[in-house]
Amino acid sequence: MGESKWLTVVSKDDENGVELMLEPCIFEPGETYQQALYEAGIPCISFQVNNMDYEYERLRELNVEFTMRPTTMGNVKIAVIDDTCGNKIQLVEVL
């Protein structure tokens, strides 16, 4: 991609599974948007999980930092992770 570079990540347990592409935030409007979302506590992305309690415990054992513990809200249970890169990531279990 010319001068541009990017990083993709996959689970070591499933190298043919979901692959995430991480793009650097290299322009001011994007950085401003990312920072505003973070400061407002708004997750930039959400992933659905089948068993929130299991995933919460599994990720805590891996030293993942949660900014919101699993919380039931209507017909979903959500939790929020701080990815240590200026983003909040939401996990959702449909009940």
WOMOZI-V233272 format. One record per pair of residues at least 4 apart in sequence whose C-alpha atoms are under 8 Angstrom apart, sorted by the first residue. I is the first residue (numbers start at 1). J is the second residue. Records with the same first field share a line. If there is no record, write none. Layout:
# WOMOZI-V233272
I=J, J
This chain:
# WOMOZI-V233272
1=5
6=21, 22, 23, 24
7=21, 22, 23
8=19, 20, 21, 22
9=19, 20, 21, 22
10=14, 15, 16, 17, 18, 19, 20
11=15, 17, 18, 19
25=30, 31
26=30, 31
27=31
28=32
29=33
30=34
31=35
32=36
33=37
34=38, 44, 86, 87
35=39, 86
36=40
37=41, 42, 43, 44, 87
38=42, 43, 44, 86, 87, 88
41=88
42=88
43=80, 87, 88, 89, 90
44=87, 88, 89, 90
45=88, 89, 90
46=89, 90, 91, 92
47=89, 90, 91, 92
48=91, 92, 93, 94
49=55, 91, 92, 93
50=93, 94
51=55, 93
52=56, 70, 77, 78, 79, 91, 92, 93
53=57, 70
54=58
55=59
56=60, 69, 70, 79
57=61
58=62
59=63, 64
60=64, 65, 66
64=81, 82, 83
65=81, 82, 83
66=79, 80, 81, 82
67=79, 80, 81, 82
68=79, 80, 81
69=78, 79, 80
70=77, 78, 79, 80
71=77, 78, 79
72=76, 77, 78
73=77, 78
75=94, 95
76=92, 93, 94, 95
77=92, 93, 94, 95
78=90, 91, 92, 93
79=90, 91, 92
80=88, 89, 90, 91
81=88, 89, 90, 91
82=86, 87, 88, 89
83=87, 88, 89
